[in-house]
Amino acid sequence: MLDLRERAVPFVRLNTEDWIEEATARIHLSEAAFDASFTTRNRSIRLSDIKSVYFRRPEPPEIRTGAFDHGVADFIVRESQALLDLVLSCAPAHWVNHPYTIRAAANRVHQLRSALRHSFRVPDTLFTSEAERVEDFLNRYPEGAIVKTIRSPHIVLGGRNCIIYSRHLTAREFSETEQLKYSPLIVQQWIDKKLDIRVTVVGTRVFAAEIHSQNESGGRFDWRAGNLSSQSHSPHLLPQRLEQSCVDLTNDLGLSYAAIDLVLDKSNNYYFLEVNPNGEWAWIQTNVGFPVANAIADLLCSSRDSNASPHAGSPCALR
């Protein structure tokens, strides 16, 4: 938002968790007309006036009053989320990225198949709920494999919110861990990597950063599980062909922004792991100095400026 302010570009920010308490919405249609708008504490916005939208890590609507029964409050939250979804679907704007597109692009099977179409190396990968298939897979890789969650890594254990990071697993460890046999999971060929690479794609601009996750044991299999302060970051020069493949993959998934996770093995081969359609980028900008925020502002403004009207509308930031 600072980049937009510096350009004197008008915009409105809407925190989606405040949708119930601090905003109202209206969609009115008839045979003669269609109108959709929302109002915050500061202003009223017609959706037809919004030219670009940055949809960054939104939270679900919250109801903060204690005046409702839990069931009633839950109903209000769900209905409010439904109205928010309808309002968002009515904005004829360029999205970075549209929530519907984000949901579709988060499909990991779809991601891997798209990566193969664009000539990425992809580790041998199994999605399954069949324990015997996992055992067969692990037996093919005596050095072990990586297991991941299919959807969300978040879990509540003992009343605490925890994250299930990707972990290394051998056939013997799997046979001794009863709980793993009941949950669907992803099993993926382990790549003995030299480093992780986070590729941030904004439109046609590509920012590739090395994450030196192998410097400490905690981040060996999943850099997020390690001590981030001991993992140095630096720019990485991708081969031109691979850089273009990152842009093509992003476009293929219907996205204009993507955070792509690659690994570089000890023989200098690149492997695709996954795409986060709404992935974090601020720590990359801080640690490496890439102008990601500026690139996103460029993308939002170029969408706005592409409108011929001299009264081009505002970008909208949803968070």
C-alpha positions, 0 to 999 in steps of 0.5 A, spaced: 500 500 500 505 504 501 507 503 493 500 505 491 500 511 496 507 514 493 504 514 486 498 517 489 493 512 486 487 512 490 485 505 493 481 502 498 483 497 503 478 492 506 480 487 512 475 481 510 475 479 518 472 486 519 466 484 514 461 483 519 462 489 524 465 494 519 462 493 512 455 492 509 454 490 502 448 490 496 447 487 490 441 489 486 439 486 480 432 487 475 430 486 468 433 494 467 439 494 471 444 491 475 448 494 481 453 492 486 457 495 492 460 495 499 460 500 504 466 501 509 466 506 515 470 511 510 467 510 504 462 507 499 465 503 493 461 501 487 464 494 484 464 497 477 469 502 479 474 498 481 479 496 476 484 491 480 484 487 486 489 485 490 487 479 494 492 478 499 491 472 505 484 474 507 481 472 513 474 469 514 469 474 517 469 474 525 463 476 529 465 479 535 459 480 540 457 475 545 450 477 544 448 471 540 448 463 541 454 460 538 449 456 533 446 463 531 453 466 530 456 461 526 450 461 521 451 469 521 459 468 519 457 463 514 452 467 511 456 473 511 462 469 508 457 467 502 455 474 501 462 476 501 463 471 496 458 474 491 460 481 492 467 479 490 464 475 484 461 481 481 467 485 481 469 486 473 476 487 475 483 484 474 485 480 480 491 478 483 489 473 484 481 471 484 479 467 490 476 462 485 482 461 481 486 461 487 482 455 490 483 451 483 490 453 482 491 450 489 490 443 487 496 439 487 495 434 482 493 440 477 500 443 479 504 437 478 501 436 471 501 443 469 509 443 471 510 437 467 507 440 461 512 446 462 518 441 462 519 441 469 522 435 473 517 433 478 519 428 483 515 421 483 509 423 487 503 419 490 497 421 493 493 416 497 489 413 503 492 406 502 497 404 507 499 398 502 501 403 497 505 407 501 509 401 503 510 399 496 512 406 494 517 407 500 520 400 499 522 403 492 526 408 495 530 405 501 533 412 502 526 414 504 521 419 502 518 425 504 511 425 506 506 431 506 499 433 508 494 434 502 491 440 504 492 444 510 498 443 515 494 446 521 492 441 526 490 442 534 494 438 539 492 438 546 489 445 545 495 448 541 495 450 534 500 446 531 503 445 523 505 439 520 511 440 516 514 435 511 518 430 514 522 424 511 520 417 512 522 410 511 518 404 510 520 402 517 518 408 520 511 408 517 510 401 519 511 403 526 507 409 526 500 407 526 496 413 526 499 415 519 496 409 516 489 412 517 490 419 514 491 420 506 497 423 505 502 425 499 508 421 499 514 424 494 521 422 492 526 425 496 531 429 493 537 430 496 538 438 495 543 443 495 538 448 497 531 451 496 529 456 491 523 460 492 521 463 485 516 469 486 512 471 479 509 477 478 506 478 472 512 477 467 517 479 472 521 473 476 524 473 483 528 467 484 531 467 491 536 461 494 534 459 501 540 455 504 536 450 508 541 445 509 545 450 513 542 447 519 538 440 521 531 443 522 530 445 515 533 439 511 527 436 509 522 443 510 525 449 510 519 452 514 521 447 520 528 450 521 531 456 524 529 461 519 534 466 522 540 461 520 538 460 513 541 465 509 538 468 503 541 470 496 538 472 489 539 466 484 539 466 477 535 461 474 536 458 467 532 463 462 528 457 459 526 455 467 525 462 468 520 462 462 517 456 464 515 459 471 511 465 468 508 460 463 506 455 469 503 461 473 499 463 466 497 456 465 494 456 472 490 462 471 494 466 476 498 473 475 502 472 482 505 465 484 510 463 489 513 457 486 517 452 490 523 449 487 529 445 489 536 444 486 539 437 487 547 436 488 547 435 481 545 442 479 538 439 477 532 443 478 525 440 481 518 443 482 515 441 488 509 446 488 505 453 487 502 457 493 497 461 489 497 466 495 504 465 498 508 470 502 513 474 499 515 480 504 520 476 508 524 475 501 523 482 499 526 484 506 532 478 506 534 479 499 532 486 497 527 484 491 522 489 489 516 485 490 511 490 493 513 495 487 512 489 482 505 488 485 503 495 485 506 496 477 501 490 476 495 493 479 496 500 476 497 497 469 491 494 469 488 500 472 491 504 466 489 499 461 482 502 462 481 508 456 476 512 461 480 518 464 476 516 470 479 510 471 477 507 478 481 505 484 485 498 486 482 495 492 486 491 497 483 485 500 486 482 507 
